[in-house]
Amino acid sequence: MINTYLYHSDEHVSAGNEEQIALWQQDSAKKIWVDIQFNENDIEQHSELLATLGCHALAITDTFRKRHPPKLEIFDEHIFLLYRGIHSIENNLKYVHQQIAFFISERILITVHPQASMGINAVLTAEQSKGSFSPPITIALDIIHKSAGIYLERTLDFENELSAIEDALRTDSSESALLQLASYKAELIKLKRIFNYHNLIFEQLKNFSDEDLPIDSILHAHKINDVAERLERLHSLSQMHYDICGDMIDSYISITSHQLNITMRILTVVTAVFVPLTFLAGIYGMNFEYIPELKYRIAYPALMTTMLVMAVTLIIIFKKKKWF
């Protein structure tokens, strides 16, 4: 599916399909946004279209390659940028990600993605409500900024979730909370990797001089810095939450181990007290006829007194050693 938005000289924008591309090519003063949502069956057709629009062959190959890491490349006529956008949100930190390719020049913006994009839809709605569209580079940065904003909103909300999990770790539901923490930690690793790629991309973009880029980057430097700062904040937040999850897991394991040690210490004390008593009981419980002490009238009270003294003595010793 191809949607096009053609910029007219009177700031009017007409929405249409790929037929508008011919009108754009005939008038060098016009600008256009070409949004391509593809599936596996029409990759070849879209590749040919991108080639006719001046996109580099290697960039086209990267566009349709599955699970390509985010990247930035500067060509003579356009900027090529691969970004990890959002198709939908399942729950908490679990997103359905998708790869979005941007081809950006002064006159054209091309966005290529396999599914509907939350960032593109949000920016498209905002642009249509204005009645006129922004320049291609501005729209591309707005899409990334909006997508990063969705990431940021969910990441900030995750702080409340962490507080709830921290409370749950102190209750009987601590096992399920621990499993949840491990799941969140795995999701945060993925987000850290994604945001790190995005940070590197915008650090590169900020470091390019205006002569190196096929667009006037000076006019958009503030917007580029704004997006870069948001991505940097996302990376630091995801790193912080990852560390917090790890600390909570380590704390839970430490507390559990401490509680287990206390339990084992008490059981050890009980065992240590009753082992000598069991030894004495075992000796005098043997079925021999000639056990000397069996003939003494005070044998039983003497044995019980001995066992009691031994038990009390051991308890006093263990108490002084603070074993319980």
N, C-alpha and C positions, 0 to 999 in steps of 0.2 A: 504494500500500500504506500502510495506516494502522495503527500500533501505539499502544496507550494503556497507561499505567501509573497506576492509580488508587490514591491514598493513602487508607487507612482510618484511623479514629480510634485503633485499636490498633496503629498503625505498620505494619500489614500492607499490602503493595502487591500488587495483582492486575493481571496483564498481560492485555490483551485487545485488542479492536478498537474502532471508533468507537461501538459500542453503549454503552460505558462512559461516554461523554460525557454521556448523559442522566442517569445516576446521579450524576455530578459536579454537574450543573446543579441537581439536586433537593436537594442537601445543601451548604449554604454553608460547612460546616466541612471538606469534602473538598478535596484538591488533586489535580491530574492533570498528567501529561506526555503530550502528543500528538506523536508522531513521524510525520511524513508524508514518504514517499519517492514522488515523482511521476514521471510521464512526460508526454510532449507531449499525449497523448490525454485525460488526465483533469485538466488544469489548471483547466478551468471548474468541474468538480465540487469540487475542492479549494478553489477561490476562494470558492465559495458556503459551504463549511464554515467557512472562516476568517472570513467575514463574520458568520455566526451566532455565532461565538465572540467577537465584539466587536473584531476586528482592523480597523484603519483601511483604507479603500479604497485610498489611495495606497500604503500599506505593502504591501498585497496585490499591487498592480501591480508594485512593485519586486521583490517576492519571486520572481515568475515571469519577470522580465525577464532576458534573457541578458546575461552579462558586465557586470553592474552593479557599480560599484566599492563596496568595503565602506563602510558608513555607520552612523550612529547617529541615531535620532529618538526623542524623548520624547513620548508621547501621554498623555492623561488617565488611561487605564486600564492602559496597558502600555508597556514599552520595546520598541522595534523595533531590531534589530541585524542587519546583514548582515556575514557573516564569510566569508573565503576558506579553506575547510577542505580536507582531503586525502581523495581517494578511494583512491588507491594511489600507490606509489613505483615509478618505472621504474628509475632508477639514479642514484647520486650525488645531484646537485641537481635532477634532473628529476622533477617530481611531476605527477600527474594531479589538478589542482585542481578544486574545485567550490564553488559558492556555497551557503552555509547561512544560512537566515533564522531568527532567534530572535524570538519574541514572549514577553515575560517580564512576569509580574505576580505578585502575592502568592499567587494560587491556581492559576495555570496556567503551564505552559511549553509552547510549541509550537515544534518544530523542523521546518523544511521544506528538503528537499534532493533533487536528482535521482538521486543514486547513493548506494550504501553509504558511510558515513563512518567513517574509522579512529578519529577522536576520539570520536564518538558510541558506536561499538561498544565502545571501551575503557572509557568511563565507565559504560555500561550493564552491562557485565560486572562492574565494580567495585561498582556499586550493588546488583546482584542478589546478589553474594557477601556483602554486609553484612546482607541480610535486610530492610532498610528504606531508603527513599529520602530523599535530602536535599531541602531546599526548592528550588523552581524556579530561583531566581536562582543558587543554589549549583551546581546541575547544569549550568546554562548556562555559568557561569564555569569549571567543571571540564572541560567539553568543549573550550572554547577553550584552557584551560591544557594539557590533554593534547595537543591538536593542535599547540600551540606547542612542547610538549616533543618531539614527533616532528621538527618542523622543526629544533629546537635540536640534537638528537642527531645528525641528518644533517649539519648545518652544522659541528658540532665535529669530526665524523669527516672532514670535507672537508680539514682541516688536513693530515692524513696524505697525502691525495691530492695536495695542493699540493707537499708535500715530494718525493713520487715524480716529479711532473712537473718539478720544479726539477732533479732528478738527470738526468732524461731529456733535458733541454735541452742537457746537456753531452755527449751521446752521439750516435751516428748516427741515433737515432730522434727527433731534435729537431724535425723537420718535423711528425710526427704529434702530438708533444707540444704544439707551437704551435697546431695546429688544435684540439686538445682544450681548451687554455686559452681560445681564442676562443669555443668553445662554452660553457664554464663562465661566461665573462664575460657572455654573453647571458642565461644562466639567472639569474645573480646580479642583473642589472638588473631582471628580473621580480620576484624575491624582495624586492629593495629597495623596489620600488613597493608590493608587497602589505604588507610590514611597516610601511612609512610610513603607509599608510592605517590599519592596526590601531593604531599608536601614537597617531594623531590621535583615533581613536574612544575609546580609554581615557583619554587626557588630558581629553577632553570629559566622560567619565563621572566622572572623579575631581573635576572642577571643579564639577559640579552639587551643589547643596545638597540636603539630605534633603527639603525642602519641594518641590523641583522634580521629584522622582521619585515614581512610583506604587508604589514599594517602599521598605522600610526599608533604605536603603543603608548606614547607620552600622554595622549588624550585619555587613555584608559588606565593609566598607572594606578590611580586611586582605587579603581574597581578591582584591578589585579591584586593589589595589596590587601584589600578588604577580604577577597576570597581566600588569599593565602593565609591571612590571620585566622579566619574561621577554620580552615583545614588544620592549621597548627594547633588550635584549641581542641579540635576533635581528637587529634593524635595524643595530645597530653592528657585529655580526659579519659580516653580509652586505656592509656597506659596506667593512669592513676587507679581506675576501677579494676583493672587487671591485677594490680598490686594489692588492692584492698581485698579482692576475692581470694588471692593467694594467702594473705595474712590471716583472713578469717578461717580459711581451711586449716592453716598451720596452728592457729590458736585453738580451734576445736579439737584437733588431733592431740595437741599438748595437754589440754584440759582432760580429755578422755584418758590419755595415758597416765596422767597424775591420779585420776580417780581409780584407775585400774591398779596402780601401784599401792594406793591406800588399802584397797580391798585385799590385794595379795599380802600386804603386810599384816593385816588383821588375821587372815587365814593362817599365815605363817606362825603368828604368836599363839593362836589356838592350837595349832599342830604341835608346836614346841612344848606347850604346857601339857598336852595329853599324851605325848609319846612316852615319857618316862612312867606315867601312871598306867598306861596300857601295858608297858613292859612288866611292871610289878603284877598287874592283874593277870597277865599271861602266864607268869611263873607260877603263881598260886592257884591258877585255874587248871594246871596240869593234873592228870589223873594218876599220880604216883601215890603209893600207899605210905611210903616212908619219907614224908616231908616233915622235918623236925618241928617247924613252927605250928603245924596242925594240932599238936598236943598241948600247946600253951593256951591257958584260959584267956589271956589278954592278947593273943595273937591278932585277932580280928581288929579290935580297937587300936592296937599298936600300928597295924598296917594302914588303916584308914587315916590315923593321925599323921603317919609318915607321908602318905600321898597328899594330904591336905597341906602339910608344911611345904612339901616340894612345889605344889601348885602355886601357893601364895608367894613363895620365894621367887619363882620364875616370873610371876606377874609383876612383883615389885621391881625385879631387875629390868624387865622390858619397859616398865613404866618410866624408870629413871633414864633409860636410853631413848625415851620418847618414840618408841616404836608404835604406840597407839595412844 
